[in-house]
Amino acid sequence: MKITESVSYRVKEILEARKMTQYRLEQLTGISHNTMSSLLNCRYESCNLKTIFIIIEALDLSIHQFFNSPAFEFFNLDIE
């Protein structure tokens, strides 16, 4: 799994658990619909760390809470 796919998976997982929409996350973060949609649908080759931190903050999570997921376990990541 690529890092972008891991980020997308994790954000979607949190949104579903909280019954939160993508639109609501866009409102909380100020991230445009196009950017959020591209991020969640893995249309980017890489993720901007600042964008990830904005999302983490909007979800009221610590960095550890966000990245503490099997999606980010090193053996699951394709780092090329």
Phi and psi restraints in degrees (value plus and minus 20) as a CYANA .aco file:
   2 LYS   PHI     -94.0   -54.0
   2 LYS   PSI     138.2   178.2
   3 ILE   PHI     -79.4   -39.4
   3 ILE   PSI     -60.5   -20.5
   4 THR   PHI     -81.3   -41.3
   4 THR   PSI     -57.4   -17.4
   5 GLU   PHI     -88.1   -48.1
   5 GLU   PSI     -57.0   -17.0
   6 SER   PHI     -84.8   -44.8
   6 SER   PSI     -63.5   -23.5
   7 VAL   PHI     -83.3   -43.3
   7 VAL   PSI     -67.4   -27.4
   8 SER   PHI     -78.4   -38.4
   8 SER   PSI     -68.6   -28.6
   9 TYR   PHI     -78.0   -38.0
   9 TYR   PSI     -66.2   -26.2
  10 ARG   PHI     -85.9   -45.9
  10 ARG   PSI     -63.5   -23.5
  11 VAL   PHI     -82.8   -42.8
  11 VAL   PSI     -66.3   -26.3
  12 LYS   PHI     -81.5   -41.5
  12 LYS   PSI     -59.5   -19.5
  13 GLU   PHI     -80.7   -40.7
  13 GLU   PSI     -64.0   -24.0
  14 ILE   PHI     -89.0   -49.0
  14 ILE   PSI     -63.2   -23.2
  15 LEU   PHI     -79.2   -39.2
  15 LEU   PSI     -64.4   -24.4
  16 GLU   PHI     -84.2   -44.2
  16 GLU   PSI     -63.5   -23.5
  17 ALA   PHI     -82.4   -42.4
  17 ALA   PSI     -53.1   -13.1
  18 ARG   PHI    -114.2   -74.2
  18 ARG   PSI     -19.9    20.1
  19 LYS   PHI      33.6    73.6
  19 LYS   PSI      24.3    64.3
  20 MET   PHI    -128.5   -88.5
  20 MET   PSI     121.8   161.8
  21 THR   PHI    -109.2   -69.2
  21 THR   PSI     140.9   180.9
  22 GLN   PHI     -80.2   -40.2
  22 GLN   PSI     -60.3   -20.3
  23 TYR   PHI     -78.8   -38.8
  23 TYR   PSI     -63.2   -23.2
  24 ARG   PHI     -84.0   -44.0
  24 ARG   PSI     -60.9   -20.9
  25 LEU   PHI     -83.4   -43.4
  25 LEU   PSI     -59.1   -19.1
  26 GLU   PHI     -80.9   -40.9
  26 GLU   PSI     -61.1   -21.1
  27 GLN   PHI     -84.2   -44.2
  27 GLN   PSI     -63.6   -23.6
  28 LEU   PHI     -88.1   -48.1
  28 LEU   PSI     -52.5   -12.5
  29 THR   PHI    -114.7   -74.7
  29 THR   PSI     -45.6    -5.6
  30 GLY   PHI      59.3    99.3
  30 GLY   PSI     -11.5    28.5
  31 ILE   PHI    -100.9   -60.9
  31 ILE   PSI     114.1   154.1
  32 SER   PHI     -83.3   -43.3
  32 SER   PSI     137.2   177.2
  33 HIS   PHI     -79.7   -39.7
  33 HIS   PSI     -62.9   -22.9
  34 ASN   PHI     -82.0   -42.0
  34 ASN   PSI     -64.2   -24.2
  35 THR   PHI     -85.6   -45.6
  35 THR   PSI     -66.7   -26.7
  36 MET   PHI     -83.6   -43.6
  36 MET   PSI     -63.3   -23.3
  37 SER   PHI     -81.8   -41.8
  37 SER   PSI     -62.9   -22.9
  38 SER   PHI     -84.0   -44.0
  38 SER   PSI     -60.0   -20.0
  39 LEU   PHI     -85.0   -45.0
  39 LEU   PSI     -67.8   -27.8
  40 LEU   PHI     -92.5   -52.5
  40 LEU   PSI     -41.0    -1.0
  41 ASN   PHI    -123.8   -83.8
  41 ASN   PSI      -6.3    33.7
  42 CYS   PHI      36.3    76.3
  42 CYS   PSI      21.7    61.7
  43 ARG   PHI    -106.4   -66.4
  43 ARG   PSI     -24.5    15.5
  44 TYR   PHI    -123.8   -83.8
  44 TYR   PSI     128.4   168.4
  45 GLU   PHI     -96.3   -56.3
  45 GLU   PSI     -47.2    -7.2
  46 SER   PHI    -163.6  -123.6
  46 SER   PSI     145.1   185.1
  47 CYS   PHI    -130.2   -90.2
  47 CYS   PSI     120.5   160.5
  48 ASN   PHI    -101.2   -61.2
  48 ASN   PSI     104.3   144.3
  49 LEU   PHI     -80.7   -40.7
  49 LEU   PSI     -56.4   -16.4
  50 LYS   PHI     -81.2   -41.2
  50 LYS   PSI     -62.3   -22.3
  51 THR   PHI     -82.9   -42.9
  51 THR   PSI     -63.1   -23.1
  52 ILE   PHI     -81.7   -41.7
  52 ILE   PSI     -63.3   -23.3
  53 PHE   PHI     -84.6   -44.6
  53 PHE   PSI     -56.7   -16.7
  54 ILE   PHI     -82.8   -42.8
  54 ILE   PSI     -62.2   -22.2
  55 ILE   PHI     -85.8   -45.8
  55 ILE   PSI     -65.3   -25.3
  56 ILE   PHI     -78.3   -38.3
  56 ILE   PSI     -64.6   -24.6
  57 GLU   PHI     -84.1   -44.1
  57 GLU   PSI     -62.6   -22.6
  58 ALA   PHI     -84.3   -44.3
  58 ALA   PSI     -50.9   -10.9
  59 LEU   PHI    -104.1   -64.1
  59 LEU   PSI     -20.3    19.7
  60 ASP   PHI      37.6    77.6
  60 ASP   PSI      26.8    66.8
  61 LEU   PHI    -137.5   -97.5
  61 LEU   PSI     137.5   177.5
  62 SER   PHI    -104.0   -64.0
  62 SER   PSI     143.6   183.6
  63 ILE   PHI     -80.3   -40.3
  63 ILE   PSI     -61.3   -21.3
  64 HIS   PHI     -80.4   -40.4
  64 HIS   PSI     -65.1   -25.1
  65 GLN   PHI     -80.7   -40.7
  65 GLN   PSI     -60.8   -20.8
  66 PHE   PHI     -86.6   -46.6
  66 PHE   PSI     -68.3   -28.3
  67 PHE   PHI    -104.2   -64.2
  67 PHE   PSI     -25.7    14.3
  68 ASN   PHI    -102.9   -62.9
  68 ASN   PSI      54.9    94.9
  69 SER   PHI    -169.0  -129.0
  69 SER   PSI     126.5   166.5
  70 PRO   PHI     -76.7   -36.7
  70 PRO   PSI     -44.7    -4.7
  71 ALA   PHI     -81.9   -41.9
  71 ALA   PSI     -43.4    -3.4
  72 PHE   PHI    -126.9   -86.9
  72 PHE   PSI     -10.9    29.1
  73 GLU   PHI     -88.2   -48.2
  73 GLU   PSI     115.5   155.5
  74 PHE   PHI     -72.4   -32.4
  74 PHE   PSI     -60.9   -20.9
  75 PHE   PHI     -90.4   -50.4
  75 PHE   PSI     -34.5     5.5
  76 ASN   PHI    -109.8   -69.8
  76 ASN   PSI     -33.0     7.0
  77 LEU   PHI    -114.4   -74.4
  77 LEU   PSI     118.0   158.0
  78 ASP   PHI    -117.7   -77.7
  78 ASP   PSI      83.6   123.6
  79 ILE   PHI    -128.8   -88.8
  79 ILE   PSI      64.7   104.7
